[in-house]
Amino acid sequence: MKYLAIFSVVVVVGVFANLVNESKMLSYLSSDPKVCVNCHPMITHYETWQHSSHRDRATCIDCHLPRDTFVNKMLAKARDGYHHSVAMTFKTYGYNLRISADAAKRIQDNCISCHRENVSQMLANSALYEKVEDSGVQMGRRCWQCHRDVPHGTMRNLTATQNNFSVKVF
Amino acid sequence: MKKSPIVFTLSVLALAPMVLLTMSIKENKAEQQAIGAVPVIKENETRASEWGKHYPRQYDTYMQTRKSDEIADVLKQDPALVVMWAGYAFSKDYNKPRGHYYALEDNINTLRTGAPVDGKTGPLPTACWTCKSPDVPRLIKRDGEMEFFTGKWAKYGDEIVNPIGCGDCHDSSTMKLTLTRDYLKRGLEAEGRLKTADVTHQDMRSLVCAQCHAEYYFKKTEWDDKGEKKTAMVVTFPWKNGLSAENMEAYYDDYNFSDWTHQMSKTPMLKAQHPDYETFVTGVHYRNGLSCADCHMPYVREGGVKYSNHKIGSPLDNIANTCLNCHKGTEKEFRETVEKKLARKNELAKMATDVLAQAHLEAAKAWELGATEEEMKLALQDIRHGQWRWDYAVAGHGAFFHAPEETLRVLAGAINKGQDARLKLRIVLAKYNAADYVGPDFSTKEKAQAIIGLPFEKLIEEKKTFLNTLRQEWIKQSEAKGLYDPATRKDMVLKTSYN
């Protein structure tokens, strides 16, 4: 039995090592946008971003992860990563991906964080007439409700996006 | 309590999901590879419809080039050309080009390619197929370049059966643009401006067109076929000295080359073939970094999909999606501007053809009266150069627009050379008491063909026999070989200048 136990541990370690390799697990610790296209549904978002004015200024995580503390960033990464891998494994995603409420709030904060000088007066003014329940949404609207094509374009269906050469289009 | 069974149980419990997850990841990767892969199109596939199964939008737009189907008889529009090309096949039949879809059909139907009765009869060499079909690179690969360029046109009648299509510009394994005609690479190297190693994708978007839309000649090349001496007529670009009319003229002069000897004036003549790329590169659009495809294959969107329109034709059919991408102004203004450019070119071109046709007739008269070669030599040289320049300026598709200044400059040179020839000939004529000689009237195609003694009706009869016999054989044989796609000629109506 002892040898069987030892053998089973060795097998587990081996399979885990293979899994680490196959899933490119360690790459998720990096901040390189290419990591996000480890899975093909993100190719659309990668390609649209790469053809946008933001490509030289902001990477995926600059907008999509919180920037306040390292701990929050890693927690968000782990949480999103878990949701993504479940969706990927069980194929529960559709062709049109939608942002979660939590992620939307982060992005809004990050828009303002970079564009603070542009929007500071708007924020100050909005405080005077803000009448929304969610205080996380200044002025009652998020930036991209007007700036609809920033940065992923208006068309981001996984099968029908411009510049998306890697996903089957017909 | 024993530890081993617990460790074992835990290990197995951990193992199960890990194995399942690994399998799932592998499965996903395989699927993505299949989706992202370029579809498999077999090497040397020349039927556009086979490519079209994977690229339906490109194929559909390509097939629309069949809408450009009007036959415009240029010899009728300007009968002087019949006189200028006396003794050369172009005096028999010369139409404005139609869509790519008809490239092969028109090549086969024109009176120029004559009426061969088998694979060995003339009048033209195999080289006349060179630009008409993706079957050409296939045959060059199969038989070798020298063998391809050896023999008569009819040799490949049952092999060259698909009109200009996907395989002329695209690599079937990667879909990248590719040069399928080596003579262009040799031309570029000889000219030296653009090294093939430095060619960018944007360059390729013009160079794939330049494989055919360029000036060429058939260079007689001796070769050895396993001990047997053969002569190939190899398509060659005269680019060594440069791309201008004068550069190429010098190239041909140095090489003592002539396409044919004029039947009436005995001039060693040059025939220009659509130097589109050469003139385009002198124009403002090329100098601003544009390629042929930017205007002739503009991007279109269909839903969320963007692709380049393969209905290659005049950008004037689609000004809103071509000119106006970069320029301000209205469609109407653009149309008027281009029409003015065309009218200026036509004005000078008409002067040139009139002068040159007269020069040929006057030279013929001088010979008839007994002029010597010594007396005629310089005048004939002027005719040769004048007609070459006129041809260089007008033979292309749209040079008046691609390079208006260059086109008008070259035409001015043509008129000047033609008048120089006429001055010299007038002196010779005066010497033989014919100072007031006026050549015969060539104001209609019929009159002009009568002057050069062209048996027009006979040519048509022979051609029709060919189309009803050997041509039908070619279609049957190619279908049996599986090369031919009947869609190629679906609903095709015989449209020519003579029927």
Contacts between the chains, C-beta under 8 A, distances in Angstrom:
chain1	res1	chain2	res2	distance
A	1	B	2	7.1
A	1	B	4	4.3
A	1	B	5	6.2
A	1	B	8	7.1
A	2	B	4	4.9
A	4	B	4	7.0
A	4	B	8	5.7
A	5	B	3	7.4
A	5	B	4	3.9
A	5	B	5	7.4
A	5	B	7	4.2
A	5	B	8	4.6
A	5	B	11	7.3
A	8	B	7	7.0
A	8	B	8	5.0
A	8	B	11	3.6
A	8	B	12	6.5
A	8	B	15	7.5
A	9	B	7	6.3
A	9	B	11	5.7
A	11	B	11	7.0
A	11	B	15	6.6
A	12	B	11	4.8
A	12	B	14	5.5
A	12	B	15	5.6
A	12	B	18	7.4
A	15	B	15	6.1
A	15	B	18	5.1
A	15	B	19	6.2
A	15	B	22	6.9
A	16	B	18	6.1
A	18	B	22	6.3
A	19	B	18	5.4
A	19	B	21	6.3
A	19	B	22	5.1
A	19	B	25	7.7
A	22	B	22	5.6
A	22	B	25	5.0
A	22	B	26	6.6
A	22	B	29	8.0
A	23	B	21	7.5
A	23	B	22	7.8
A	23	B	25	5.4
A	39	B	28	7.3
A	40	B	28	7.7
A	40	B	32	4.4
A	40	B	35	7.2
A	40	B	36	7.4
A	88	B	28	6.8
A	89	B	21	6.8
A	89	B	24	5.0
A	155	B	304	4.1
A	157	B	304	6.1
A	160	B	303	5.8
A	160	B	304	3.5
A	160	B	305	6.1
A	161	B	304	5.7
A	162	B	301	7.4
A	162	B	304	6.3
A	162	B	305	7.3
A	162	B	306	4.6
A	163	B	306	7.3
A	166	B	35	7.7
A	166	B	36	4.6
A	167	B	35	6.5
A	167	B	36	7.5
A	168	B	35	4.6
A	168	B	36	7.9
A	169	B	305	5.3
A	170	B	56	6.5
A	170	B	57	7.8
A	170	B	305	7.5
